[in-house]
Amino acid sequence: MAWEPPPASPFKGVKWSLGLLGFIGYVWVVHKGVTPFGETMVIAAVLGVVLSGDRIRMPIEWVLHATFLIMAGAGVAGSRFPDAAAATWVEVAKVTIIFFVAVNVVRTPAQLRFLIIAWVFIYARYPVKGAMVNWIGGVTVGGRVAWNFAFSNPNELAAFSLTPVAMCAGLLATERRRLVWWGALSILPALCLVVSVTQSRAGMIALGAVLLSTLLYLRPKPKTLAMLALAGAMAFPLVPDATWDRLSGLKNIFSAEDMRGVDQEGSAEQRYAIWKVARAIIADYPVFGVGIGAYAATHREYASSPDLPQIAKGARDTHSTYLNTIGETGFVGLILLAVAWIHVLYRSGVAAAVIKKWSPQVAAQLQFLRIGFVGLLVAGIWGTYQKGPFMWCYMAILITFEQVYVPIATAALAGGNAPALPQQAPARRTGRTLF
């Protein structure tokens, strides 16, 4: 069965379930910040998964995360900071449950498509709109644009905007030029603008990695490349001067002592000093770390040295997914999570190769989603994201994509009876191009 582009309506063909509605409700809650309803949505989604009668999925990535949780929990009782350890462990346990729900709620292409469209719309409706309103109104955090709740930190707003960028690119690869396609096309530049107005160097570097990876994957023709260059030139004036100033300071990384002079506000110097403390902690606790949730208090103890600048003192986070994981759970913890991250990229890459033989457009969508995850991993060098739900929910989309589409592609290529797809009109675009 040949691939055909999806129908105009994102609702058509969707098999509604309590699990799917609960999970989409949870996505809405964490973006809008309606905290009291978050647990209700997760409970509804769990019940929906358990009562659905579908085969329960426990992919290796979820097993590794659950193993990480068990290992981290083993050290809570003996932690020097038991209250902080217990509270953090509970939050990570919630993420494990949410991850379990996320890999089980979607069973059909129509459900997966609706989830991606809903996620993009929700992100545009709340964080993107909120950040744009703040930018236009001059409401900033130290001159940098952010929003509320999980997006109140400019660096995190920039990092979390990378995955919707990839989702929009994926929709442009598969949708017909109707409402969803035009919606994705309009949201995509707004997301890139949000990353730039946060003035997040990590976000800009990660976005650059996403755009470069996209160009290498697409290998656009000279005409298309010229159009993209023109679009970039038109967008250039919209990027605030302060963003270019912060990026230009990176040229002083290797010449500035202790990162002084990289930026006026001393952000790079503070990060460098914090990482020096992190290296010292890791050197003393390399195998299992200081315990989950105990890093900030341990940092406060180590940072009491008079040799460190004042900006590095106190209870601090590492501002790095990888240093934080090692600091709290040692290299054992990092290996567990790193294997999960690498494996999801590997399995989705294999899936894309299989799907491409059936549909280059669907394979392109998956490749864009993979690129978005790589961007998030790059941003994780300068931000701590492994304890929150966003990274793992996005991983669930990659896993689900493989689970849903590989059997369809395999059956179609073998000439078998593939599951019916909610797709109707003949394809009008081929290959990797988005336009």
N, C-alpha and C positions, 0 to 999 in steps of 0.2 A: 504494500500500500504506500503510494507516494505521499510525501508530506504536503500539506496545504496550509496556508496561513490561517490564523484563528479568526473567528467571526468578529464583527464590529463591537458587539456588546461583551464586556468582560464577565457578565453574569451568565451568559449562555453556556449550558452544558455543565455548570458547576453542581456537583453533588454536595449538598449542604450537610454538615454534621456538627454535633455539639463540640467535638474536638477542634474542628477548623474555626468555628465561630468563637470559641473560647480563646484560641491562640491569637486570632486577628484582634479580638478585644484586648488581649494582653499587649499586643504591639501598639494599639491605640493608647492604652493606659500609660505605658512607659514613655511614650513620646509626648503626650499631653500633660503628663505629670499628675494624673488622678490616682495617687498612691493607694488610697483605701480599697480601690477596686481591683488592684493588681492580683492579690492572692485569690480573690473570688474568680477571676478569669482563669487563673492557672488551675484551680480546683475543677472548674467546669471543663477545661480542656483535658485534664487527666481522666475525669470520669468519661468523657467522650471517647478517649482512646481505649480505655479499659473495656467499656461496654460496646464498642463498635463491632466486635467480632472479627476484626482484621488481624492478620498476623502481626505480632509485636516485633518491631525492629529494634535491635540493639547493636548498632554498628560499632566497629572497633574504636571509632573516635569517642563514642559515648562511654564505652567500657573503660577506655583510658582515663577519661574525665572522672568517672566513678571511682576508679582505682586511686587517682590523685586525691579525691575527697576522703577516701578511707585512710590513706596514708597520712594526710594532713590531720584527720580526726584523731589518729592514734597519739598524736603529740599534744592534744589540747589539755588533757588532764595534768600533764607534767609541765605545762608552760609556765614561765615566770610571770606571764601576764594573762592569766586564765580568762578574765572577763573579755578582754579584747579578742583573744583567740577563739573563744566560744561564739562570740557575736559574728566574727568574720566567717567561721566555719559554717554557721547557719546560713549566711548569705550565699556562700559557695554551694551549699547543699540545695538551696532554692534554684540556683543556676543549673545544677545537675538535673533537677526535675523538669525545669523549663526546656532544657536541651533534649531530654527524653520526649517531651510532648512535641517539640518542634520537628523531630525526625519521624514522628508517627502520624501527624494529623493530615498530611497530604498523600493522596493515593492516585490521583489522576492528573493529566496535563492541565485540564481546565481549573482544577483546584490550585495547582502550582502557579499558573498564570494569574489567577485572581489574587493569590497571596502576594505575589511580587508587585502587582499593580496597586494593591491596597497599601503595602508598605511604602512604596514611592509616594503615593498620594498623601498618606499620613505624615510622612517626613516633610513633604512640601508644605502641608497645611499648618504644621506647628513649628518645628525648629527653623525651617527656611523662612517662613513668613515672619516669625518672631525675630529672627536675626536681621532680616531686611528692615523691619519696622524700627528696630533699635539703631541700625546703621543710619537710616534716613533721619531719625530723631536725635542722633548724636548721643545715644545711651550706650556707654562703653564701659569696659573693665580695664582701667589703666590705658585707655585709648584704643583698646581692642574690642571687637564685637563678639558678643556671646548671646545666650538666651537664658533659659531657666532650667531648673531641675538637673537632669543628667547632662544638659548642654550648657550649663552655666560657666564652664571653663572653656575659653577659646580654643585651646589645643584639642580638647575632647570633641567639641563641636566640629572642628575641621576633620578630625580623624573619622568620626562617625558619618560624615557626609560623603566619604569615599565610596562606601558600599552602595548607597543609592545612585551614585554616578554610574557605577557598573551596571546596576539594574536598569537604568534608563538606556544605556548603550545596548544592553541585551534586548530590550523591548523594541528599539529601533531596528534591530536585526531581524526580528520575526513578525512584527505587526504590520498590517496593511495601513496605508496612509489615511487613517481615519482618526477618531477621537483619541484612542490610546497612543497612537504613534505621535500625533501632534502634541499631546500632553507631555509625553516623555521628551520630545524635542524642546519644549518650552521650559521644562523643569531642569534639564541638564545644564544649561549655562548658568541658571540661578544657583545650582549647587556649587559649581566651580567658583562663582562670585562669592558665595558664603565662605568657602575655604580661604579665599584671598583676603576678605575683610577681617577675618579673625587674626590676621598677621601671624599665623602660626607657621614658623619655619618648618616644623615637622610635617604639618599638613601640606605645605607647599611642595616640600621635597617628595612626600608620598604621592601627591597628585601628579607631580612631574613623572614619577616612576610609572603611575597608571597610564598617563598619556603616552609616554615613550613605549611602554609595553603594547599599548593599543596600536600605535603606528607600526611597530615591528610585526604585529600579528596581521594587521590589515594589508600592509604593503600597498598603500594607495597609489593609484596612477598619478602622474604629474599634475593633471588637471585637478583631481580631487585634492592633492597636496597643496596646490596653489589656493584652492578655495578655503582649506583649513587655515592656511597661513594668513589669508585675508581676514577670516573670522577672528583669528588670534590678534591681529593688528587692530581690529575694531574694538576688541575687548580690552586691549592694553590700557587705554585711558581710564577704564573703570576701576582698575586695581589701585588702591590708595597708595600715595607716595610713601606712607609709613611702612607698608608691606615691603616695598622695594628697599627701603632703608634697612629694615631688619635682615632681609636676605643679603644685602650687600655687605653687612657686617661679617658674614661667614668667611670672607676672604682673609679675615684676621685670625682665624682659628689656630693656625700653626705658628703665627708670629706673636700673638698676644699671650702674655704670661698668665697662666691660670684662667684663660678665656676672658681676661679683662680687655675691654675695648671692642669686643664683638658687638655689644649693644649698650646703649646708654643706661637702660634700666638695670643692668647687671644680671639679667636672666641667665645668660650663658655661663657667667662666672658662678652663679648659685648652683646651676645644674652640675657643673664640673666639680664643685666642692662636695655636693651631695653624692655624686658618683664615687668620689674618693672615699667617703665614709662607707658606701656600699661595698666597695672592693675590700676594705678592711674587715667588714662583717663577714663577707663571703669567705675570705681567707681563714677566718676562725671557725666558721660553721659551713664547710663546703658540701657535706654529704646530705644532711637533712635540714639545714638552715636553722633559723632561730625559732621557727614555729609559725604557723599561719596566723596572721593578724598581729604578730609581735614585732614586726619590723620597725614601725614608727617609734615605739618605746625604746627599742634597742638602739635605733639611730640617735635618739636623744642622749643616751648614755655615751655612745662613742663620740658624738659631736661635742662633748664637753671639753675637748682638748683646746687649749689656748691657741694652737697653731692654725685652727680653722677659722674662716671669716664668720662674722655674726650671722650672715644670711644663710648659713648652712646649719645653724644650731636649732635645737628644739626637736619635736617629734615630726619627722619628715617622711614623705613617701620617696621612693627611688626615682619616680618619674620615668620608669622604664618597665615594660612588661617582663622583660627577660631578667633584669637585675632583681626585680621584686620577687619573681618566681624563685630564683636561686637563693636570694636572701632569706625568704621565709620557709621554703621547702627543699632547699639544696639542689644540687645537680640531679638528684633522683627525681624531684618534682619537675624540673625543667625538661628532662628527657621524656617523661610521661606526656607532658603537654606538647612538646616539640614533635614527638612522633605523631600525635593526633593532627597537628597542623600540616605536617609534611604528607601524611597519609591522605588527608582529604584533598590536597592538591594533586597527589599522584592518582588517586582513584578517579577524580573528576577529569584529569587529563586523559586517562585511558578511556573513560566514558565518552569524552568529546571525540576521540579518534573513531570510536565505533559509530557514534551518532552521525558523524560527518558523512559517512558512506550512504546514509539514508537521507539526511537533511543538513546541508552546509549551514543553513540559517539557524537551526536549533543548536548545532554545534558551536556556532559563533556566539550565540547567547550564553552558552555555558562557559566559553572561553573568556568572555567579558566578566562574568561573575567570578571566575578564578582570578583574573587580573585585579578585580576589586579587593579580593581577599589578600592578595600579595601587597596591595597598597596599605591595607590595614596592618599587616605584619610589619611593614616598613615604618609606619607611624608608631607602632608599638615600641620602637627603639627609644622613643622619647615620651612615652605615655604608658600608664598601667591600665590594661584593658582585660586581662585574663580573668578577673574576678567578677566582671559584670556580664549581663546576658547578651549584649549586642554581638560580640564576636561569635558566640556559640550558636545563636539563632541564625546568623548569616551562614555559618558552617553547615547548619541543618539544611539550608536551601541547596547548597552544593551537593550534599549527600542525597537529598530527596530527588534532585534533578537526575542523578544517576539511577536511583531506584525506579523512577517513573519512566524515563525515556529509553534506557538501554534495552529493557525487554521489548518495547515497541519497535525500536530500530532493528534489533536482532531478528524478531519475528518477521518484520517486513522484508528484510534482506534475504531471509530464508524462504520467503514466499508463503509463510504461514498466515494464520489469522491473527493479526495484531489487534489489540484492544482498540475499539472505535475512538477516534479523536473528535473533539468538538470543533472541527475545522471544515470549511466548506468551499470557499472560492479558490480557483486555481492560483498557484504561486505566480507572482509577477516579478519577483526579484530573485536572483541567484547569487551564489558566492558570498563573500564576506562583507561587501559594501553595506553601509548603513543608509545610503541615500539613493 
